[in-house]
């Protein structure tokens, strides 16, 4: 929901993390979006306001706690983010199911798109799972970086830094990175899922 639409206003804040300045937007006590860092904090804020129409606001206690838990996770703790209330009302029903299931993947573990699809009842929906996660409005809270391709392959990631950002997030969580298998051997392209 954009600011100016009917209903409560959406607010946002930026906060520093080991990845750079992240953003969080909320309505009431529920998160409506998170944003991984752009190249600058100003660019993150501009993207956030353009996409959500949010204005800067005072942090309510549940959002402050959410930020502290995200920071703990990004600093290497196995912080559980499942307590964070997310507003899925703007998500289609299938995506909301994908996001809810993805939130159950513990830090330091991964599933494949096919695994997620199977847990939703139909392995043939793996591509649709990937499409939903590609539009994930809650990165880190909905840990789409923990969902990988078959055989441990890393695939496209829409955040700034792309696959390198996935690698950073997985490394923070202690996921074992496989041997380099990229075209030129310089970028690890596979992870060893821990289950």
Residue pairs with C-beta under 8 A, 6 or more apart in sequence:
1 7
1 10
1 27
1 32
1 53
1 89
1 90
2 10
2 52
2 53
3 9
3 10
3 52
3 53
3 54
3 55
4 53
5 53
7 27
8 27
8 28
9 27
9 54
9 55
9 57
10 25
10 26
10 27
10 32
10 52
10 53
10 54
10 55
11 25
11 26
11 27
11 54
11 55
11 56
11 57
11 58
12 23
12 24
12 25
12 26
12 45
12 48
12 49
12 52
12 54
12 55
12 56
12 57
13 23
13 24
13 56
13 57
13 59
13 63
13 67
14 21
14 22
14 23
14 41
14 44
14 45
15 21
15 22
15 23
15 24
15 67
15 70
15 71
16 22
17 37
17 70
17 71
17 74
18 74
18 75
18 172
19 36
19 37
19 74
19 165
19 168
19 169
20 36
20 37
20 41
20 44
21 37
21 40
21 41
21 44
22 34
22 35
22 36
22 37
22 44
22 70
22 140
23 33
23 34
23 35
23 44
23 45
23 47
23 48
24 31
24 33
24 34
24 35
24 63
24 66
24 67
24 70
25 31
25 32
25 33
25 34
25 35
25 48
25 52
25 54
26 32
26 57
26 60
26 63
27 87
28 60
29 60
29 62
29 63
29 85
30 85
30 86
30 87
31 63
31 66
31 84
31 85
31 86
31 87
31 138
31 141
32 52
32 86
32 87
32 90
32 137
33 48
33 51
33 52
33 137
33 138
34 70
34 137
34 138
34 139
34 140
34 141
35 44
35 47
35 48
35 139
36 139
36 140
36 159
36 160
36 161
36 165
37 44
37 160
38 44
38 46
38 47
38 160
39 160
48 54
49 55
59 67
62 84
62 85
65 83
66 81
66 84
66 141
69 79
69 80
69 81
69 83
69 84
70 79
70 81
70 140
70 141
72 79
73 79
73 81
73 107
73 140
73 172
73 173
74 140
74 169
74 172
75 172
76 172
76 173
76 174
78 106
78 107
78 108
78 173
79 107
81 103
81 140
81 141
81 143
82 103
82 104
84 141
86 99
86 138
86 141
86 142
88 95
88 96
88 99
88 100
90 137
91 99
91 137
92 132
94 128
94 132
95 132
95 135
97 120
98 116
98 120
98 129
98 132
98 133
99 132
99 136
99 138
99 142
101 116
101 119
101 120
102 116
102 133
102 136
102 142
102 143
102 144
102 146
102 147
103 141
103 142
103 143
105 111
105 143
105 146
105 147
107 143
107 146
107 173
107 174
108 173
108 174
108 175
108 194
109 146
109 175
109 193
109 194
109 195
110 146
110 147
110 148
110 152
110 170
110 175
110 191
110 193
110 194
111 119
111 146
111 147
111 148
111 193
112 126
112 147
112 148
112 149
112 150
112 193
113 126
113 127
113 129
113 130
113 133
113 147
113 148
113 149
113 150
114 123
114 126
114 150
116 126
116 129
116 147
117 123
117 124
117 125
117 126
117 128
117 129
120 129
129 147
130 147
130 155
133 142
133 144
133 147
134 156
134 158
136 142
136 144
139 145
139 159
140 169
143 169
144 157
145 157
145 165
145 166
145 169
145 170
146 170
146 173
148 154
148 155
148 191
148 193
149 155
151 190
152 178
152 190
152 191
152 192
152 193
153 189
153 190
154 163
154 166
154 167
154 188
154 189
154 190
154 191
155 163
156 162
156 163
157 163
157 165
157 166
159 165
161 168
163 187
163 189
164 187
167 177
167 188
170 177
170 191
171 177
175 191
175 192
175 193
175 194
176 191
176 192
176 194
177 188
177 190
177 191
177 192
178 188
178 189
178 190
178 191
178 192
179 188
179 190
180 186
180 187
180 188
180 189
181 188
181 189
181 190
182 188
182 189
